[in-house]
Structure formats: C-alpha cells, structure tokens
C-alpha cells in the first residue's frame, strides 16, 4: 500500500517536490529532482490514512488532517494544498477515486435537493455555531463573502467595505427610499450599509437564528430599526415586491434542482423597473459536483455552479442580464486573509471548539483558497432587470456611484484627530 501511494503521488506531483514519511517510518521524496530541497514534508501516522487517500483523496485528505493522522512537518497546510492543487493532474488520480467522482455526479441532484426544512438545517449546520468563532477571522462588519480588493495591498476591512460600495453602485441606488430585499442577509452588514449610505428601506431574510439575532441587535444599536427589518424567512415565502433585490453568498446554497424556482421568484419579487444583483461563487470549468469534504463538513446541500448552468434559468424566467463581472482572484485573497487571521488566533478557536474542529476549519479555508487560485473557481456578479432600459447605457455610472458613496462614508465617519488639532 505504501508503494502504491508513493507511485500515485509521484504521478501527481510533477512540479515542486514533496517529502513523505510513511506510517511505517519509511521516507521518500516525490516530484522534480531539480526543484531543490522539498519545502513541504508530511508524515502519516496510520496505514488507514494512506489507504483512505488512495481510495478517495478529495475526502480523505481533509479527514486525515482533521484526525491528526496526516501531519504537516515542514511548511504549512496551505503550502501542502498549494503544491497538490496546482498540479496539472491533481484530480482523481486513481481508478477508485474516478469511480467515486462519477457516482457523485450521478447523485448530485439528490445531494442538492433543498426544500425549506432541509435548507434551514443546512444553514444551521454552518452558521448557528458559536458566533465568537467568526469574530476571530472576519472583518469588523462580519462580511462572510468575497471582498473586493481595489489594490493588492488593501486591508481586509477596507476591501469588504469596497465590496459593499461596489454592490450598492451596481444596484443603481439613484434615489432615497427605495425598497431593497437582501436574500441571505447574514449578520446584516450590507443591509445596514444600504440604509445608512443610500437612504433605502431594507428587508433582510436569513435562515440562521444566530445571524438574525445579531442583525436585529445591530439595527437597533445604530438607530435603523425603523428602516431595516430582518426576518427569519425562506426567500420562496416572501410576498412583497421590491425596487432592488440583492443576494450575496446565498445562491451557492440553492442547488441545481431549485435554480428555476430561484429566478422565477426573483422576477416576481422585482417591481417592473427593479434591479437585482446576484453575487455568488461560480466555476470556470463545466458543471461538476461539490467537493465531498466541503459537502460533508462545511456546506451540506451546497453547490458551486458553472455560468452555463445559471444563465439558461435566467432566460427562462424572463429576466434580462444587464451586466456580468467576474472577480476572479479576489476570493483567494479574502480566504488568505481569513486563514491567516484564524491561524493567528488558534488558541482562542480551540477554547471555543476543539483541536479537531480547528483543523477542519483550517483545511476548509486553505483548500478553498487554493481552489480559487488553481482550480477555476471565481465569483460572478450578475446584474439583472425586468427591462433592459432600467440600467444606464454604459458602465461609467458604477464608478460615479462609488465616488459618491465614498464621500458619504467620509461624512458619516470623519477621520480621527489628535487633541488640539
């Protein structure tokens, strides 16, 4: 079994080098001889971990790291995943893993079947955990989606603010008092921003009790409870219509079986001159399946679609695509910042959960980052309308709106001054 794993790793690692210590204590190096000394070294502590990775690497690699049966001795977990996931033939290198992939493709609609009750359970699995965990690695506003880095060196908090500003600009918030629906409102940051900076009246819906409580508290603390309402409600059950609809980081939980429902409901929620912005993770590759580790431990019922899967449902719903932007590596940089922040506060995270949970979470953040860097994941922002003339003719309005929002932000939060200035 050790020899077989060595042969498989030798086929996978074609760039760079990896040093391995087997469960029996045997040591070997796979990869390019000219790559220099390996920067990453791992050790297996059980033969079962080696067998598992041979049979189902997409699931068992993460589980072995969680359980401590795969130990990274040199470099970091992120270095290991960067090495493995950047290889040209890194996916399904063995016959059993290829067969498992085909089985998952065949069963993907069952895995993504998300009626109301199951949707709420899936959301609770990820979001209704100790809220202090998220405060360890997110920005101050708890934005748990892709930031928008205007410059490579921009701080995470500023990039998340830029994301909200960018979304607000694309929503064409051209007058105060617009009614806005935020589907998947999280901890309320985007809805509060839209109310404060544009004068909108916002309704946010979520399926997470933890997020709902915090969002309502934040609205009260900021004196916005009369203009911002947060509800525990499935988007399919919303009866009203709105001038603007926004959804950030929620569409990944919908599932292929429910795409038609989502976009038909989106059209019904929009007034005739309404605008919608959908911000979601997508894939550059053809349709596939959810990574089994992510599906089992992180986002049950979730799926990252190809753009080719999404647009036919938009067309059938009778919505007009007025703009599409791909953010590409912005989420890789966001996840890197989250991973580094989480690692920096590891001891606090362990006290809130335990070592195994923290290793699971680190694997989730690092693997997701490398998927955006090397395996075709990106973020798309799709602007939709019921009528094509609703949105300005050229994209210049986006930069103009962002500039106006920056001025309002500066007025709302004047810079700190030293005493006597």
Secondary structure, 3 states (H helix, E strand, C coil): CHHHHHHHHHHHCCCCEEEEECCCCCEEEEECHHHCCCCEEEEECCHHHHHHHHHCHHHHHHHHHHHCCEEEEECCHHHHHHHHHCCCCCCCCCHHHHHHHHHHHHCHHHHCCCCHHHHHHHHHHHHCCCCHHHHCCCCCCCCCCCCCCCCCCCCHHHHHHHHHHHHHHHCCCCCCCCEEEEECCCCCHHHHHHHHHHCCEEEEEECCHHHHHHHHHHHHHCCCCCCEEEEECCHHHCCCCEEEEEEECCHHHCCHHHHHHHHHHHHHHEEEEEEEEEEEEEECCCCCCCCHHHHHHHCCCCCCEEHHHHHHHHHHHCCEEEEEEECCCHHHHHHHHHHHHHHHCHHHHHHHCCHHHHHHHHHHHHHHHHHHHHCCEEEEEEEEECCHHHCCCCCHHHHHHHHHHHHHHHHHCCCCCCCCC
